[in-house]
């Protein structure tokens, strides 16, 4: 994956549990988004997010963006299980923001899989949460993203989700 002067398109496939999820479960833990900023400790603007799923079942999820790799809890259990998401850890993660997804609105059905792009348009599919500034920790060019399922979730394969992050480099 190369970096481009004005921005980048970064593909991330988090590891998922293959057991059924329930509401408020950690879908996947802190996963690196590499080269999301152009320079160490830099800033970029997250313009939109495309989700490609190998499933044809709709589900809703939240993505939590953080400067540091901090676990929300145990995958496929309620967020915060095992004291993995305490107040102190939440502050230490340097949360950058949250994006909430409604997968039932705006999805393109590709017969055996689905794809959707979120742009921040409140009329289409989300609550105006983009664009969002992403800042890497000093000395780093990555940020981290973790996901939580909002309602009863489907059963995933280990690599059934791919997130495509469209970023503009700012400095």
N, C-alpha and C positions, 0 to 999 in steps of 0.2 A: 504494500500500500504506500503510494507516494503522497507527499504533501504538495500543495499547490499554493502559489503566492497569495491569492485572495481568499482562499477557503479550502474546504475539503468535504468529501463524502466518505463517512467512516461506517463500516459494517461491523456489527457486534452480534455474536450468537452466544447468549448466556446458556449455562447448563441448567436444565430443568429437572424436576422430579418426575418420574413416570407414574406416580400414584396420583389419584384424584385430589384436587385442591378444594378447600372450603373457604368461605368468606374471610377476608383479612389475613390469609396466609401469605408468607413470604414466597413469591413466585420464583425469584432468583436473587441471590445475594450480590453484594457489591462487585460489579464487573467493570473492568477497565475499558474506557473509551480512549484508545491511544491516539496521540498526535491531534488532540482536539483543540490545542492552541499551538501557535507557530513558534513561540519562544518559551523558555523555561519560566514558569510563574506567570505566563501571559494570560490574555483574555480573548475569548471568541464569542460570537453571537450564534446561538442555536436558532436557526431559522425555521426548520421544520424537521419532523421525524416521520419516517415511513416504517410501518411494521409489516413484515411478511410472515404469515403463519401457515404452517402445513395443515392446520385444522380448518374445518368449515363450520365450527361452532363458535358463536359470538361469546365474548367474555369482556369484562371491564377490568381495567388495571390502572394502577398509579405507578409512576416512575419517580424515584427520589434521586436527585443529582447531588453529589458530594465532592468536595475537594480531596478528602482522604478515603482510603479503602476501609470502611466501617460496616460491619455486618448488622443488618436489621433484626436478625434472629435466625432461627433454624429454618431451612428451606422446607416448605410444605407444612409449617406450623404457624400459629399466630405470630405476628410481628412482635418482637420483644421477648420471645420465649427464651428461657435459659439465661435471663439477665443480659442478653447480648445487645439490647438497645435501651440503655439507661439514659437519664438526663445528661449525665456527664459525657457519655459516648455520643449522644446526639449533638452536643455542642462541639465536641472534638472532631466530628465528621465534617464540620464546616459545610453544612447544608447549603446548596446553591439554589434549590427550588424543587418544585414538584409539578409534574404534568399528569393530569387525570384524563383517561381515555374512555370513551364510550364507543366500543367496537361495533355497535349495532347501527351507527349512523355514519354513512359515508364509505362503507366497506365495498370493495370490488371483489366479487366472487369469481375466482379463476377455476371453477369446477372442483379441483382437488385441493385447493388452498385459497387463501384470501390475502388481500393487500389493502392497506389504507395509509394515506398520508395526512398528517396533522400540520396545519399551518398557523394556527392561532385564530382562525376565522370562527367566531362564535356562532355564526349561522350554520356551520357545517357539522362540527364534531367535537368541539372542546370549549373550555371556558376561558378563552383568550389568555393562555398561559405562555404563548410564544409570540415574539422571540424572547429568549432568556439569555442572560449573560452567563458564561461559564468561565471560571477562573481556576487555573491549575495551582496546586500548592507550589511554594517557592522551590525552584530546582527541578520541577516536573513539567511534562507536557501533556499529561493525562488527567482526566477526572473520572469519577466512578458513578455508576448508575445501579440502583437496585429496584426490583419490582415487587409490588404487592397486588394480589388479586382482590377485587372488591366484592364480588358475589360468589356464589357457588361456581366453581371452575370446572373446566373439562379435564380430561386426562391427556397429558402431553407426552410426546416423545422427548428424549433428552435434548434434542436440538431443533424443536419445532418452531422456535421464534427467532427471527432475525430483525434487528433494529438497524435502520439506516439513518444516521445523523448527518444533516446538512448544516455545515457551520461556515461562518464568515470570520476570518481572522481579523482581530482588532489590534493586537499588540502583545 
